[in-house]
Amino acid sequence: MRLDKFLKVSRLIKRRTVAKDVSEQGRVWINGREAKASSTVKPGDELTVRFGQKSVTVRVERIAENPRKEEAAELYTILREEQHKQETDW
């Protein structure tokens, strides 16, 4: 499944266009490599997504084309969440 679609159906990102934009900005990695929106995601992959001052790393557990809202969280397991310090120019 395409990365942008997985981010949307898993509800890590609410809209596919936003998922595509985030991917194209270089803020998503699959198994430690920068990923584009069209990259393929499969079970076992580790995704890291940077949201502003926070990044979330998840392991893809399964792929589903149209999961119900209640099933979306079962598509991945959160491995870690990190806060990033905001750099200041003094």
C-alpha positions as CSV (number, residue, x, y, z in Angstrom):
1,M,0.0,0.0,0.0
2,R,1.2,3.5,-0.7
3,L,2.6,5.4,2.2
4,D,0.2,8.4,1.9
5,K,-2.8,6.0,1.9
6,F,-1.6,4.0,4.9
7,L,-1.1,7.2,6.9
8,K,-4.7,8.2,6.1
9,V,-6.4,4.8,6.7
10,S,-4.5,4.3,9.9
11,R,-5.5,7.8,11.0
12,L,-2.0,8.8,11.9
13,I,-2.7,11.7,9.6
14,K,-6.3,12.7,8.9
15,R,-6.2,13.6,5.2
16,R,-4.4,11.9,2.4
17,T,-3.4,15.2,0.8
18,V,-1.8,16.3,4.1
19,A,0.0,12.8,4.3
20,K,1.3,13.4,0.8
21,D,2.6,16.9,1.7
22,V,4.3,15.7,4.9
23,S,6.0,12.9,2.9
24,E,7.1,15.2,0.1
25,Q,8.6,17.6,2.7
26,G,11.0,14.8,3.9
27,R,9.3,14.3,7.3
28,V,8.5,10.6,7.0
29,W,11.0,7.7,7.1
30,I,10.5,4.0,6.4
31,N,13.0,1.7,8.1
32,G,15.4,4.7,8.6
33,R,15.2,5.9,5.0
34,E,13.4,9.0,3.8
35,A,10.2,8.1,2.1
36,K,8.0,9.7,-0.5
37,A,4.2,9.5,-0.7
38,S,4.4,6.7,-3.3
39,S,6.7,4.5,-1.2
40,T,5.3,1.0,-0.5
41,V,4.4,0.1,3.1
42,K,4.2,-3.5,4.3
43,P,3.7,-5.3,7.6
44,G,6.9,-5.2,9.7
45,D,8.0,-1.8,8.4
46,E,9.0,0.9,10.9
47,L,7.6,4.3,10.1
48,T,8.8,7.6,11.7
49,V,6.7,10.7,11.2
50,R,7.7,14.1,12.4
51,F,4.9,16.4,13.5
52,G,6.4,19.8,14.3
53,Q,8.3,19.4,17.6
54,K,7.3,15.7,18.0
55,S,8.1,12.5,16.1
56,V,6.3,9.2,16.4
57,T,7.7,5.8,15.4
58,V,5.3,3.0,14.7
59,R,5.6,-0.6,13.4
60,V,3.1,-1.6,10.7
61,E,1.2,-4.6,11.9
62,R,-1.1,-5.2,9.0
63,I,-2.5,-3.5,5.9
64,A,-6.2,-2.9,5.4
65,E,-7.8,-1.0,2.5
66,N,-10.8,0.5,4.3
67,P,-10.7,-0.2,8.1
68,R,-13.4,1.1,10.3
69,K,-12.5,3.8,12.7
70,E,-12.3,1.3,15.6
71,E,-9.9,-0.9,13.7
72,A,-7.5,1.8,12.6
73,A,-5.3,1.7,15.7
74,E,-4.8,-2.0,15.2
75,L,-2.9,-1.4,11.9
76,Y,0.2,-0.2,13.9
77,T,2.0,-0.4,17.2
78,I,3.5,2.8,18.7
79,L,7.2,2.1,19.4
80,R,8.2,5.6,20.7
81,E,7.2,9.2,20.8
82,E,9.9,11.9,21.1
83,Q,9.7,15.6,21.8
84,H,12.3,17.7,20.0
85,K,13.8,20.8,21.5
86,Q,13.1,24.0,19.7
87,E,16.3,25.6,18.6
88,T,16.6,29.3,19.3
89,D,18.9,31.8,17.6
90,W,20.6,33.9,20.2
